[in-house]
Amino acid sequence: MTSTSHDRATVNLGGAVLGEVLRASDKSLLALGDRHGLPVVIKALRGGEEFWQARFIHEIRLYQAFAENLPPVRVPNLVHTDGRSVLIIERIPGHPVDVERYPPRPLSAATLDAVLDTVTTFAQWAPPPGVLAPVFDYPDRVERYHRAGFFDADDRAALHALLDAAPAPGQVGHGDPLPANLLLAEAGGCALLDFEFTGLFLPGFDLAMLHTLLADTPGAQDAVDALVGEARIAVPFLINQAMVLSRELRLHTELDAGEFRDKRLALLRPQWDAFRARLHAHR
C-alpha cells in the first residue's frame, strides 16, 4: 500500500474527498480535495517529530482564531479539523506570487504594492487572548549566530545594545511571508497562506523578510524602507534584518557548492554588508 493510499484509509477528513496530491513527505501531506461541493486544501501531519506537531497544532489554532476574530486581510476559511493532525481549509482560486523563495522575475508594481499592503495590514490583526506568543528569543538568536560565526564581537555588542532598549516582541507577524505563501486571488487582492510561524515579533519582521527576498525586484527595498520610515520602526526593523539575513546566510552557506549556492550568496552578501554598516552607524 502506498503512503497516499494509507492516508486515504486512516485519516479522518471530515467528509472531504482527497484529490490531487501536491506534496507528500514524511512530515506532512498537502493535497487538493472536495468537501460537499466546496473545493478545499487538505493538510495532514504524518510525522511524529515534536517540533512539527507543535507547529501544526499552532496553525490549526490560528485558523480557529481567524474564525473568532476576522483578520483584516484575506485568509482561507477553516472547513474542518480534528484539532491535532488534519486541517482542511477553503481553496481560494488564484496563484502564488512566485514558487521560488527568491523570485527570479521581478514583481510588477501592482503585485509589490499588494504584497506589502497585505503584510502590513495583517500586522494590525487583534488575535483572541492567548493565541500568539513570541516566536523566538531575540537575544538567544544573537548568541547562537555569534557562536556560529555570523555575528562578530562588534555586531553582537551592537545588537544587544539595541535589544536592551527595545520593547518585548508584540507585533503580529506572519513569520514566513515567502512568495509562495502570498496568493494573488482571481477575484482580486492578495491572500495569506501557511501560518505555522505566525506569532509576535519586534515591529517589521515580515518587512525585513520581504526586503531580503525581493532584492531582485527594482524598487522593492526602497518601498520597504519607505514603510519603515513612515512607521518609525527603523531600530526594530534593523534588529529583524539581523535575524533574517543571518538565517538566510546560514541556510545558503550550508548548501552544496555550486552555481545555485553562489548565485544566492552573491545576492545576500551585499545586503549583509549594507546591514552591518547601518548597524554600526547607530553607535
N, C-alpha and C positions, 0 to 999 in steps of 0.2 A: 504494500500500500504506500503511495507517495505521501509526502508530508502534507500536501494540499488536500488530498482526499481524507487524510487523517483529521485535518482541521474541520472539514465538512462534517465528519462523523461525530466529533467530540465537542465542538464549540457551540454553545447556545447563542444563536444570532438573533434571538427575539423575533423570529418570523421573517428575517431578511434572507434573501437568496444570494448566495455567493456567485459573482460573475468573474470578470477578468481579474486575474492576479497581477498586480502592478509590481510588487516586490515581496519576496519571501526570504527570510533569513532565520538563523537560529534564535534571533532576538524577537522578531515580530513578523506579522503578515499584514500587508496593505493590499486591499482589493476593492474593485467596484462591485456594486450589487444593487438589489432592488428590494424594497420593503413595501408591500401593499401598493405597488404602482409608483412609489417615490424613489427616484434614483439616489443611492446612498454611497458613502465611502465606508468601508469596513476596516477597522484596525483591531488586530488581536495580538496580545502578548503571548509569545511562545517560549521564551527563555525564563530561567529561574533566577537570573542574576539580581541581587537585591537592589542595586542602583537603578536598573531599568524598570523593575517592578514599582519602585517609588516614583519614578518619573511618569510612568504610565498612569498610576493612580492619581498623581497630581494633575495630569492633563484631563482625566475624567472629571475631577473636582472643578477644574476651570470651566468646562462645558456646563456643568450643573450650575456654577456661579453665574455664567452668562445668561442662563435661563431666569435666574433670580434678579440680577441687575444687568440689564442690557448694556453692552459696551457701546461706545459712540462710533464704532466702525463696524463694517460687515464681517461677521464670522459665521461659519456653518452652524445651523441649529442642531442641537442634540436630538437624536432619534431614539437611541436605545443604548443602555449599558448595563453590565452586570455589576458595575462598581469596582471591578477588580482586573479583568483581563480582556474585556470586549468593549469596544467603543464604536458605535455606529452613528455617523453624522450625515447631515444633508450634503449632497453633491451639488456644488454651485457651478453652473456652466461657465467655462472660461478657460484661461490658460495662464500658467505661471509667468512672471516677469522674465525669468530665464531658468533653465535647468542647471546651469553651472553656478558654482559658488562665486566665481568672478566672471561676470558676463563678458563673453568675447566680443559682443557687439554693443556699441553704446546705446543706452536707453534714450528714447525720444524725450523731448522736453515735457510732453504731456504725461508720459509714464513716470518720469522722475518726479514731477510735481505730485502725482497720485501716490507714489510710494512714500515720499517724505510727509505728505499730509496724513497718510494712514498711520504711520508710526508715531507721529507727534500727537495725533488725536487720540490714539489708543492709550497714550500715557495719561490721559485725563480720566480714564475709567475709574469709577469708585467701586471696588470689589466688596462683596459682603465681608464682614469682620472675620478675621482668622484665616482667610483663604490664601493670602500671599505672605511670603516671608522673604528676607534677603536670600538671593540665590547663592552667593558665595561671600566669603570673608575677604574684604579688600586687603587689609594688612597681611593676612596669611598668604594671599596670592602674590603680593610683592616679595615676601620672604622666599616662597618656593621658586619663583622665577629668578630671584637673585642667586639662590643656591645653584640653579641650573645654568647660570652664566648669562642670562639675558639682560638683567639689570646690573650695572656695575655699582660700586660703593656710592658714587655720587648720585646715580639715578635713585638708588634705594633711599638715601637720605632725603633727597628732594621729594620723593613720593610720600614718605612717612610724614614729612613736614606738612604737605598738603592735606593728607588724610587726618592728621591731628586736628586740623581746623575745619574739617568737613563735617556736615551733619551725618546722622545714620542714614543708610540707604533707604529711601522712602518713595521713590517714583516708580510707578508701574512701568515695566518694560516687557516687551515680547521676549527678549532674551536671545532670539535666534532668527532675526529678520533676513534670512537668506532670500535671494531672488525666487527660489523655488517655493518659499513659504508666503509669497505675496502673489495673490491671484488676481489677474485682470478679468473681472466678470464680464460676461457677454452683455449683461444688462447695464453695464457701466459701473465705474468705480473700482476700487481695489479692496480685496478681502484678505484677511489674515488667516493663516493656517498653522497648525502644529504648535502646541503650547506647552511642550514638555519642560521648557526652561523659562517660562514666564514667572516673573516674581518682582521683587523690589530691588532697585539699583540706585546708585547716585544718578542725578539727572543727566540724560543724554547718552545712555549706554547704547540704545538702538541706533542713534545717530552716529555714534562712534563706529559701530559696525558698518553702517552704510558708507560712511566716509572712506573706510578702508576697501570694502568690496567693490565700490563703484568708481574706483580711481581711474578706470579707463573710459568713463563717461565724461566728456567735456562739460565743465560747469557743475558737476555733481558735488565736488568738495567745496567749491565756493558757495553753493546753495546751502550745504550743511553748515558751513562756517557762519553764514548769514543768520540761520535759525538759532545757532548757539549764541550769537551776539544779541539777537532780539530777546532771547530768553534769559540773558545774563547768567549763563551757566558755563563760562569759559573754564573755570578751575575743575569742576566735576567732570566736564567733558574731557579735559586733559587727562585726568585720572583714568577715565574709561578708555581713552585711547591707549594708555599704558597696558590696560588689561587685554584689550582686543589685539593690539599689534604684537605683544609678546606671545600671546597664544597662537596667532597666525604664523609667526616666525617659527615657533616650536613645531607646529603641525607640518610646515613645509620643509624645515631642515631635516625632519625625520623621514622624509620621502627618499626613495631610492634615487641615486644620482641619475640625471638625465635631462632632456630638454624641458619637460614639464616642470620639474623642480626648479631649474634655472630661470624659467620664464616667470614663475610665481615669485621667486626671491628677488628678481630684478624689479618687480612691481612693489614689493614690500620694503626693501631696504631703503630706498629714498624716503618713503613715508616714515620709517623708523628714525632716520637721521633728522627729518624735519620735526618729528615729535620731540626728540631729545633736545633739540635746540630750543623749542618752546618751553619745555620743562625747566631747563636751567636758566632761561630768561626770567623766570618767576622769582629767582633768588634775590 
